[in-house]
Amino acid sequence: HEAAHLLGARRVLLVLGDEVAGSLLPRGENAKDLLRAVTPWLDEARRTRGAKLRHGPEGAARVHQRSCLVAPMISQRELVGLLYADVEGTHGRFEDADSRLLELFAAQAAIALANVRALQGPAAALAMINSIQQGISGSLDFQGIVDLVCDKLREVFSADVVAIALYDRARDVLSY
């Protein structure tokens, strides 16, 4: 919404990975269809890591062209997403200044998104610890607690195998 407001854009896509994470489109339009149409431009932005302004179709009068902008969202040299915006010539036209504005907005959005992702890691860890604590405080026996911890670790790390070893210091014995 902010990108649409800043630029006067009629269509905006927020793309994370290969998926539309957010969109603002005229009624009756589909974000997945637009994503398919602009994927080559998004792929170019992924490669070049630079914003790009396009007007088309070539040769058409300005009023019949669509202005399209793509800006990569980069935080600490990591591409975290892409912003796409466009406007029909009957509603306006993007210029180089709009490209720079979207590029700045994309940089700020990338930092905000990276910060949110960084906070989700500790939240997920706390959720895992909380579920283990609930199992421990329940009626689980020792083997049940070990199984619960293994299941949670397998889930979090997408692991095929998880092993827990117990070390008996007095006897110098390691058991699994």
C-alpha positions as CSV (number, residue, x, y, z in Angstrom):
1,H,0.0,0.0,0.0
2,E,2.8,2.4,0.8
3,A,4.6,1.7,-2.5
4,A,1.3,2.3,-4.3
5,H,0.8,5.6,-2.4
6,L,4.4,6.8,-3.0
7,L,4.3,6.1,-6.7
8,G,0.7,6.3,-7.7
9,A,1.0,2.7,-8.8
10,R,-2.1,0.7,-9.9
11,R,-0.4,-2.7,-9.3
12,V,2.1,-3.7,-6.7
13,L,3.6,-7.1,-5.9
14,L,5.8,-8.1,-3.0
15,V,7.6,-11.2,-4.0
16,L,9.5,-13.4,-1.5
17,G,11.3,-16.3,-3.1
18,D,9.0,-17.2,-6.0
19,E,5.8,-16.5,-4.2
20,V,3.6,-13.4,-4.0
21,A,3.6,-12.4,-0.3
22,G,1.4,-9.3,-0.8
23,S,-0.3,-7.5,-3.7
24,L,-2.4,-4.5,-4.5
25,L,-4.3,-4.9,-7.8
26,P,-7.3,-3.5,-9.6
27,R,-10.5,-5.5,-8.9
28,G,-10.7,-8.7,-11.0
29,E,-7.0,-9.1,-11.6
30,N,-5.0,-12.0,-10.2
31,A,-1.6,-11.7,-8.5
32,K,-0.4,-15.1,-9.8
33,D,-1.2,-14.1,-13.4
34,L,0.8,-10.9,-13.0
35,L,3.6,-12.7,-11.3
36,R,3.9,-15.1,-14.3
37,A,3.9,-12.2,-16.7
38,V,6.7,-10.3,-15.0
39,T,8.8,-13.2,-13.9
40,P,11.5,-12.6,-16.5
41,W,11.9,-9.0,-15.1
42,L,12.0,-10.3,-11.6
43,D,14.7,-12.9,-12.6
44,E,16.7,-10.1,-14.1
45,A,16.5,-8.0,-10.9
46,R,17.6,-11.1,-8.9
47,R,20.7,-11.4,-11.2
48,T,21.6,-7.7,-11.5
49,R,20.4,-6.7,-8.0
50,G,19.4,-3.3,-9.5
51,A,16.1,-1.5,-10.1
52,K,14.8,-1.3,-13.6
53,L,12.2,1.0,-15.2
54,R,10.4,-0.1,-18.4
55,H,7.8,1.5,-20.6
56,G,5.8,-0.5,-23.1
57,P,4.8,-1.6,-25.5
58,E,7.5,0.1,-27.5
59,G,6.3,2.4,-30.2
60,A,3.0,3.1,-28.6
61,A,1.9,6.5,-27.6
62,R,2.8,7.4,-24.0
63,V,-0.8,7.3,-22.9
64,H,-1.1,3.7,-24.2
65,Q,2.1,2.5,-22.5
66,R,2.4,0.9,-19.1
67,S,5.3,2.0,-16.8
68,C,6.8,-0.9,-14.8
69,L,9.3,-0.8,-12.0
70,V,11.1,-3.7,-10.3
71,A,13.3,-3.1,-7.3
72,P,15.3,-5.8,-5.4
73,M,15.0,-5.8,-1.6
74,I,18.5,-6.2,-0.3
75,S,19.6,-6.3,3.3
76,Q,23.3,-6.9,4.3
77,R,24.0,-8.1,0.7
78,E,21.2,-10.7,0.9
79,L,18.3,-10.6,-1.5
80,V,15.2,-10.9,0.7
81,G,12.6,-10.1,-1.9
82,L,11.4,-8.0,-4.8
83,L,9.0,-5.2,-5.3
84,Y,7.1,-4.7,-8.6
85,A,4.9,-1.7,-9.4
86,D,3.2,-0.5,-12.5
87,V,0.8,2.2,-13.8
88,E,-1.0,2.6,-17.1
89,G,-0.3,5.7,-19.2
90,T,-3.8,6.9,-18.7
91,H,-3.1,7.1,-14.9
92,G,0.4,8.4,-15.0
93,R,4.0,7.5,-15.9
94,F,7.0,6.5,-13.9
95,E,10.2,8.4,-14.4
96,D,13.8,7.8,-13.2
97,A,13.0,9.7,-9.9
98,D,10.2,7.1,-9.2
99,S,12.8,4.3,-9.8
100,R,15.1,5.8,-7.2
101,L,12.2,6.3,-4.8
102,L,11.1,2.6,-5.1
103,E,14.7,1.5,-4.7
104,L,15.0,3.5,-1.5
105,F,11.7,2.1,-0.3
106,A,12.7,-1.4,-1.2
107,A,16.0,-1.0,0.8
108,Q,14.0,0.1,3.9
109,A,11.5,-2.7,3.5
110,A,14.3,-5.2,3.2
111,I,15.8,-4.1,6.5
112,A,12.4,-4.3,8.2
113,L,11.8,-7.8,6.7
114,A,15.2,-9.0,7.8
115,N,14.5,-7.7,11.3
116,V,11.2,-9.5,11.5
117,R,12.8,-12.7,10.3
118,A,15.6,-12.4,12.9
119,L,12.9,-12.0,15.6
120,Q,11.0,-15.1,14.4
121,G,14.1,-17.4,15.0
122,P,14.1,-16.7,18.8
123,A,10.3,-16.9,18.8
124,A,10.4,-20.4,17.2
125,A,13.0,-21.5,19.6
126,L,10.9,-20.3,22.6
127,A,7.9,-22.1,21.2
128,M,9.9,-25.3,21.0
129,I,11.2,-24.9,24.5
130,N,7.7,-24.2,25.8
131,S,6.3,-27.3,24.2
132,I,9.1,-29.4,25.7
133,Q,8.4,-27.8,29.1
134,Q,4.8,-28.7,28.8
135,G,5.7,-32.3,28.1
136,I,8.1,-32.4,31.0
137,S,5.5,-31.0,33.4
138,G,2.9,-33.5,32.1
139,S,2.8,-37.1,32.9
140,L,5.7,-38.2,30.6
141,D,8.2,-40.6,31.9
142,F,12.0,-40.2,31.1
143,Q,11.7,-42.0,27.7
144,G,8.7,-40.0,26.8
145,I,10.6,-36.7,27.5
146,V,13.5,-38.0,25.3
147,D,11.1,-38.9,22.5
148,L,9.4,-35.5,22.7
149,V,12.8,-33.7,22.6
150,C,13.9,-35.8,19.6
151,D,10.6,-35.2,17.8
152,K,10.9,-31.4,18.3
153,L,14.5,-31.3,17.2
154,R,13.7,-33.4,14.1
155,E,10.9,-31.0,13.3
156,V,12.9,-27.8,13.7
157,F,16.0,-29.0,11.9
158,S,14.2,-31.2,9.3
159,A,16.5,-34.0,10.4
160,D,16.1,-37.7,9.5
161,V,18.0,-38.8,12.6
162,V,18.4,-37.3,16.0
163,A,20.4,-38.9,18.7
164,I,20.6,-38.0,22.4
165,A,23.6,-39.2,24.4
166,L,23.7,-39.3,28.2
167,Y,27.1,-39.2,29.9
168,D,27.5,-40.8,33.4
169,R,30.5,-39.0,34.7
170,A,30.9,-41.2,37.8
171,R,31.1,-44.4,35.7
172,D,32.6,-42.7,32.5
173,V,29.8,-44.3,30.4
174,L,28.0,-42.8,27.4
175,S,24.6,-44.2,26.6
176,Y,22.1,-43.4,23.9
